[in-house]
Amino acid sequence: MKYDKAFIWLLVLSVLASSVLLGESRTAEAAAIDSIPNTTRSIKDYDKSFLSVPGFASLGVNERRSYIDTPYYRQVKTGREFLQAILDARSGSVKVIEVAKDLNLGWTDLNLTSEEAKKYNFITKYRNPMNGFTNPAIAASGVSQLNIANVDGLTIFSKKGKTIRHAEIKLQASSKDLILRNLNFDGMWQWDDTGKHKEVGWSFIKVNGANNVWIDHCTFSIAADGLIDLENGASNVTISWSEFGLQASENPPPDSDIYQSISFMESKYVSNELGPDSVYFKMRNAGATKEQIMAYAAYHSKGHLNGSGDKDYVNYVDKNGVEVKDGNQRIRLTIAHSRYNNIGQRIPMIRQGVGHMYNCYIDNSTHNDVLENVEAIAAYGTDTLSRALNARNGASIAADSCVFNDINEPITGAEIQGLDTANMDQAWAERFQHAYNQNLIVNSQLTNQFGSYTGSSWDHYGENLFTKGFTWYDKSTIGKWSWSSHIVGSEEMSKTNPPAEPFTFQYNYSEKLPYAYNVVPLDSVLQTLTSYAGAGKVNMSPVDWLKTEYSTK
């Protein structure tokens, strides 16, 4: 049988194409994984061992049971008692603070005398919103910033899940080995009528360079800015068994920030005091009810910002020749067994550092229901983002055994930073243009408007629902994982005089996660977190709350 040359070439090309497709198929098959590379983890049902400090904080926090019934143990019931305990912790004479009553740390409510203000100079008045107060409860109480500095070893906890209101707590770089457990944080939100979330920077906790921090079994409602942010080289931080955000409700409690603030806006609307640029006016004028806007307001824009800014790419040396360890490459964050309700983005967002999530439940469903069912809110509401992991500037973030419910972009951003520089100025966009951002989700489940999927973000050659908000640069990287990156030559670089040329990065693909961890089965994540995540969910004695390791017996 004879064949002409054209047919032979067609046959050869067909074979080559089949080989390429087969190679891609094999690559996709090899990338189907159910665990994060270079980790040690066990899957088992919940037991008491899950209370042990997990993640990066396990490398540097200590139990404090031995301080019970000693002068180092302080029970507080008022704001002033709390401030005195913090002051004494700076001298090392207090190691445990038990919060026995709800505390209002608002600047106006504290009403410190001039002498007290000097004595407790680590707490200051927070600046007012640029456009004034819309929450009368916060206007009356004021807001404070409380700095925990020069403290080496301190546990702040509540036996009954008491509440701290109207204060942002900053854990400064001069502090380490800090534990906050079984506390409820509230009273840091008001309606922003511009819809831009730029009026004021109220957050709950800023880990402002502190090292070895464990935040456990805490509850955080919504705030004007971040929930828990890591800045200025914060390292070895774990957030565990905590609950963030609120489910949408048309009937929030009358003493809640949402009820107070929306009731205030409604009075303005009824009195015709709102201008045409008011978001509240637009929604109400288009037919939304006050109650529907209350449900819409149960949304927090930004969860966890990790990394002070692009400029903090290295540590710096101060005028005394001492190295200040504040570079973003130092960030190490674990988020374990935690629940997120209606948080729009940054779960988490990390610059240069490392993030590890596991057994988390991220749910935006009740907020999205409001957007879908109330046309006037969908038309004028700016709170529409539905994102989670966001690695930037060469960061690595991996999630294991998590459930994403009604999350449109479980991973957002781009694999190479040069494809995602909209929020960077030109000089830093050029320096970081070649950085690979590593995001990975394994053994997890996603349900959203596009469908449902269970598996890994590497499945099907990176084409699956997990990666819908992610831009790939080179899919040959699928199957490779490095827990951190390093800027070549950064040891000789200066923060004040950064190089103009693009950075070159190195990745250690044999680096192992420095701790083992446990997860509950994927199908029991929601039930387990509903039972145990948040303040007041676990009933233990002070002896148990001051432990860091728990036996299954």
LINZI-V453849 format. One record per backbone hydrogen bond with DSSP energy under -0.5 kcal/mol. CO is the residue of the C=O (numbers start at 1). NH is the residue of the N-H. E is the energy in kcal/mol with one decimal. If there is no record, write none. Layout:
BEGIN
CO:NH:E  CO:NH:E
END
This chain:
BEGIN
4:8:-1.9  5:9:-2.6  6:10:-2.1  7:11:-2.3  8:12:-2.6  9:13:-2.6  10:14:-1.9  11:15:-2.3  12:16:-2.7  13:17:-2.6  14:18:-2.3  15:19:-2.4  16:20:-2.4  17:21:-2.6  18:22:-2.6  19:23:-2.6  20:24:-2.6  21:25:-2.6  22:26:-2.6  23:27:-2.4  24:28:-2.7  25:29:-2.6  26:30:-2.7  27:31:-1.5  29:32:-1.1  31:33:-1.0  33:443:-0.5  36:39:-0.7  38:513:-2.7  40:517:-1.8  42:44:-0.6  42:519:-2.7  47:50:-1.9  48:51:-2.0  49:52:-1.5  54:57:-0.5  55:58:-1.5  56:59:-1.8  57:60:-2.2  57:61:-0.9  64:67:-1.3  65:68:-1.7  67:70:-1.4  70:73:-1.9  72:74:-0.5  72:95:-2.7  72:96:-2.0  74:98:-2.7  76:100:-2.7  76:101:-0.7  78:82:-2.0  79:83:-2.4  80:84:-2.5  81:85:-2.1  82:86:-2.3  83:87:-2.4  84:88:-2.5  85:89:-1.8  86:90:-1.2  87:91:-0.7  88:93:-1.9  88:94:-0.7  89:92:-0.8  95:155:-2.0  96:74:-2.7  96:98:-0.5  97:99:-0.6  97:157:-2.4  98:76:-2.9  98:100:-0.9  103:105:-0.7  103:165:-2.6  106:110:-2.6  107:111:-1.5  113:117:-2.8  114:118:-1.5  115:119:-2.3  116:120:-3.3  118:121:-0.9  120:123:-1.9  122:147:-3.1  124:145:-2.5  129:132:-1.6  134:136:-0.6  135:139:-2.5  136:140:-1.8  137:141:-1.8  138:142:-3.2  141:108:-1.2  141:109:-2.1  143:126:-2.9  144:168:-2.6  145:124:-2.3  145:147:-0.5  146:148:-0.5  146:170:-3.1  147:149:-0.8  148:172:-1.9  151:153:-0.6  151:176:-2.2  154:179:-2.6  155:97:-3.0  156:181:-2.2  157:99:-3.2  162:184:-2.7  163:103:-3.1  163:165:-0.5  164:186:-1.9  165:105:-2.2  166:144:-1.8  167:169:-0.5  168:146:-3.1  168:170:-0.5  169:171:-0.6  169:206:-2.6  170:148:-3.2  170:172:-0.9  171:208:-0.9  171:210:-1.3  172:175:-2.1  175:211:-1.4  176:153:-2.3  177:154:-2.1  178:214:-2.6  179:156:-3.1  180:216:-2.9  181:158:-1.1  183:219:-2.1  184:164:-3.0  185:221:-1.6  186:166:-1.2  188:224:-1.9  191:193:-0.8  192:195:-1.3  193:279:-1.9  199:130:-1.7  202:225:-2.6  204:169:-2.7  205:207:-0.5  205:229:-2.1  206:171:-2.9  206:208:-1.5  207:209:-1.7  207:231:-2.6  208:173:-0.9  210:235:-1.2  211:177:-1.4  212:178:-2.1  213:238:-2.6  214:180:-2.7  214:216:-0.6  215:240:-2.7  216:182:-1.9  218:243:-2.2  219:185:-3.2  220:245:-1.8  221:245:-1.3  222:188:-0.6  225:302:-0.6  226:204:-0.5  227:204:-0.8  227:205:-2.1  229:207:-3.2  230:307:-2.7  231:209:-1.1  231:234:-0.9  235:212:-2.1  236:213:-1.8  237:334:-2.5  238:215:-2.9  239:336:-2.9  240:217:-1.9  241:534:-2.5  242:339:-2.5  243:220:-2.8  244:341:-2.5  253:256:-2.1  256:260:-2.4  257:261:-2.7  258:262:-2.8  259:263:-2.1  260:264:-1.5  261:265:-2.2  262:266:-2.5  263:267:-1.9  264:268:-1.7  265:269:-2.3  266:270:-2.9  267:271:-1.7  268:273:-2.9  269:272:-1.6  275:278:-1.5  278:282:-2.2  279:283:-2.3  280:284:-2.6  281:285:-3.0  282:286:-1.3  283:288:-2.4  284:287:-1.4  289:293:-2.0  290:294:-1.9  291:295:-1.8  292:296:-2.1  293:297:-2.3  294:298:-0.6  295:298:-1.0  297:299:-2.7  300:344:-2.9  301:345:-0.9  303:227:-2.2  303:228:-1.0  303:305:-0.5  304:306:-0.6  304:349:-2.5  305:230:-2.0  305:307:-0.5  306:351:-2.3  309:312:-1.5  311:313:-1.4  312:328:-3.1  316:318:-0.5  316:324:-3.9  318:321:-2.2  322:318:-2.8  323:325:-0.7  324:316:-1.8  324:326:-1.7  326:233:-0.6  327:330:-1.8  328:331:-1.8  331:354:-2.3  332:237:-2.6  333:356:-2.2  334:239:-2.9  334:336:-0.5  335:358:-2.0  336:241:-1.6  338:361:-2.1  339:244:-2.7  340:342:-0.5  340:363:-2.7  341:246:-0.7  342:300:-2.6  342:344:-0.5  344:387:-2.7  345:303:-2.5  346:304:-3.4  346:349:-0.6  348:347:-0.7  348:390:-1.8  349:306:-1.8  350:352:-0.6  350:392:-2.8  351:353:-1.8  352:485:-0.5  353:396:-2.0  354:333:-2.3  355:398:-1.9  356:335:-2.8  357:400:-2.1  358:337:-2.2  360:362:-0.5  360:403:-2.6  361:340:-3.0  361:363:-0.5  362:405:-3.2  363:342:-3.3  364:368:-2.3  365:369:-1.9  366:370:-1.2  367:371:-1.9  368:372:-2.2  369:373:-1.8  370:374:-1.9  373:375:-0.6  374:377:-0.6  374:378:-2.3  375:379:-2.0  376:380:-1.1  377:381:-2.8  382:384:-1.6  386:409:-2.6  388:347:-1.6  389:412:-2.5  390:350:-1.9  392:352:-2.6  392:395:-0.9  395:438:-2.7  396:355:-2.8  397:440:-2.0  398:357:-2.9  399:442:-2.7  400:359:-1.9  402:445:-2.2  403:362:-2.8  403:405:-0.6  404:406:-0.6  404:447:-2.3  405:364:-2.2  406:408:-0.6  409:388:-1.4  410:389:-2.2  411:469:-0.6  413:471:-1.8  415:437:-3.9  416:419:-2.2  417:420:-2.3  421:424:-1.7  425:429:-2.4  426:430:-1.9  427:431:-1.8  428:432:-2.3  430:433:-0.8  431:503:-3.2  432:435:-1.8  433:418:-1.7  435:417:-2.7  435:437:-0.5  436:438:-0.6  437:439:-0.7  438:397:-2.8  440:399:-2.9  441:457:-2.8  442:401:-1.6  444:455:-2.5  445:404:-3.2  446:453:-2.7  447:406:-4.0  447:407:-0.6  448:451:-1.6  451:448:-2.8  453:446:-3.0  455:444:-2.2  456:459:-1.3  458:461:-0.6  458:462:-0.9  459:462:-0.8  459:463:-0.5  460:463:-1.5  462:464:-0.9  464:467:-1.4  465:468:-1.2  466:411:-0.9  467:470:-1.8  469:413:-1.2  470:472:-0.6  471:415:-3.0  474:477:-1.9  475:478:-1.4  477:480:-2.3  484:508:-0.8  486:488:-0.6  486:506:-2.7  487:490:-2.1  489:492:-1.7  490:493:-1.4  495:498:-0.5  497:494:-0.5  504:488:-3.1  506:486:-2.1  507:509:-0.9  508:483:-0.6  508:511:-1.3  515:40:-0.5  517:42:-1.9  519:44:-2.5  521:524:-2.1  522:525:-1.3  524:528:-2.4  525:529:-2.6  526:530:-2.5  527:531:-1.5  528:532:-1.9  529:533:-2.4  534:537:-1.0  538:540:-0.7  541:545:-2.4  542:546:-1.5  544:547:-1.6  546:64:-2.3  548:53:-2.7
END
